[in-house]
Amino acid sequence: MFIFFYEAACAIFLPLPSEAPMFLFPDLSRVTVLAICAAGKGCGAYVVFRSGDRLRESRLFRAVLRALSLEAVWLRLVDWAARFMKSYGFVGFLFVQSTPGMPMRSAVYSASLLGVTPAKFAVGVGIGTIVRNLLVYGGYRGLVGIGRLAS
């Protein structure tokens, strides 16, 4: 339940890594964590998709970015993601959703401007979340394995 709400919050307003549950819940199977992450992110992103720019322009969102000193970085990433998705369409949306470190909300906001249908949007967010989490978790596991070999 916590994973679902965390992921939804990440999609809506938290500038936190959506990959965190892959590491914070070692007792659950990775498939279970991935499914809950995708569902939570999809639901949260759908709320953002429907609300458009109102949430992004909220005082709370801006205050969190300022408090974490991320406002300038956020604005550059949002601008880049919007340009990229306008150039590459839905494939660009999937790419941005799947890129570790890229704020997924920028893709969500841009998709709402590109006219992506809600069904296509939900599929894109789910696939992107799964790919992104697998890349981060797989990369971590690979580095741990390399570290063990070097010891």
C-alpha positions in Angstrom: 0.0 0.0 0.0 2.8 2.4 0.9 4.6 1.7 -2.5 1.4 2.6 -4.4 0.9 5.9 -2.6 4.6 6.8 -2.8 4.6 6.2 -6.5 1.4 8.2 -7.0 2.9 11.1 -5.0 6.1 10.9 -7.1 4.0 11.3 -10.2 2.0 14.2 -8.8 4.4 16.4 -6.8 7.3 14.7 -5.0 10.7 15.3 -6.7 12.0 12.0 -5.3 13.3 8.9 -7.1 10.5 6.5 -8.1 13.0 3.7 -8.1 13.4 3.7 -4.3 10.9 1.0 -3.6 13.0 -1.5 -5.6 15.6 -1.1 -2.8 13.4 -0.4 0.2 11.3 -3.6 0.1 13.7 -6.5 -0.2 11.2 -9.0 1.2 8.8 -8.5 -1.7 9.4 -10.1 -5.0 10.7 -7.7 -7.6 7.8 -8.5 -9.9 5.3 -7.5 -7.1 7.2 -4.2 -6.4 7.4 -3.4 -10.2 3.6 -4.0 -10.6 2.7 -1.8 -7.6 5.1 0.9 -8.8 3.6 0.9 -12.3 0.1 1.0 -10.9 0.8 3.8 -8.4 2.7 5.8 -11.0 0.0 5.3 -13.6 -2.7 6.4 -11.2 -0.8 9.5 -10.0 0.2 10.4 -13.6 -3.4 10.1 -14.7 -4.4 12.6 -12.1 -1.6 14.9 -13.4 -2.7 14.3 -16.9 -6.2 15.3 -16.1 -5.3 18.3 -14.0 -2.7 19.7 -16.5 -0.6 22.6 -15.5 -2.5 23.6 -12.4 -0.6 21.3 -10.1 2.8 22.1 -11.6 2.1 25.8 -11.0 1.0 25.2 -7.4 2.8 27.0 -4.5 3.5 23.7 -2.8 5.3 22.2 -5.8 7.4 25.3 -6.2 8.2 25.5 -2.5 9.4 21.9 -2.5 11.6 22.5 -5.5 13.1 25.7 -3.9 13.6 23.9 -0.5 15.6 21.2 -2.2 17.4 23.7 -4.5 16.1 21.9 -7.6 14.1 24.7 -9.3 16.7 25.6 -12.0 17.5 21.9 -12.8 13.8 21.1 -12.9 13.0 23.9 -15.4 15.9 22.8 -17.7 14.8 19.2 -17.7 11.1 20.1 -18.3 12.1 22.2 -21.2 14.4 19.5 -22.7 11.7 16.8 -22.2 9.0 18.9 -23.9 11.2 19.6 -26.9 12.3 16.0 -27.2 8.7 14.7 -27.0 7.5 17.2 -29.5 10.2 16.0 -31.9 9.7 12.2 -31.3 6.1 11.9 -30.2 5.0 8.9 -28.3 8.3 7.1 -28.7 9.9 10.2 -27.1 7.4 10.0 -24.3 8.4 6.3 -23.6 12.1 7.2 -23.8 11.7 10.0 -21.2 9.5 7.8 -19.0 12.2 5.1 -19.1 15.2 7.4 -18.4 16.6 7.1 -14.8 17.1 10.5 -13.2 14.6 12.2 -15.6 11.7 13.8 -13.7 8.8 11.7 -14.9 6.4 14.6 -14.2 8.0 16.6 -17.0 7.0 13.9 -19.5 3.5 13.7 -17.9 2.9 17.4 -18.3 4.3 17.4 -21.8 2.2 14.4 -22.8 -0.9 16.2 -21.7 0.0 19.0 -24.1 0.8 16.6 -27.0 -2.7 15.2 -27.0 -1.8 11.6 -26.0 -4.9 9.6 -25.4 -5.5 8.5 -21.8 -5.1 4.8 -22.6 -1.9 5.3 -24.5 -0.7 7.6 -21.7 -1.4 4.9 -19.0 0.4 2.3 -21.0 3.4 4.6 -21.6 3.7 5.5 -17.9 3.4 1.8 -16.8 6.0 0.6 -19.3 8.3 3.6 -18.6 8.2 2.9 -14.8 9.0 -0.8 -15.2 11.9 -0.1 -17.6 13.3 2.7 -15.5 13.1 0.6 -12.3 14.7 -2.4 -13.9 17.5 -0.3 -15.3 18.3 1.2 -11.9 17.9 -2.0 -10.0 19.8 -4.1 -12.6 22.6 -1.5 -12.7 22.9 -1.6 -8.9 22.9 -5.4 -8.8 25.5 -5.4 -11.6 27.8 -3.0 -9.7 27.4 -4.9 -6.5 28.4 -8.1 -8.5 31.5 -6.4 -10.0 32.4 -5.1 -6.5 32.3 -8.6 -5.1 34.4 -10.0 -7.9 37.0 -7.2 -7.3 37.3 -8.0 -3.6 
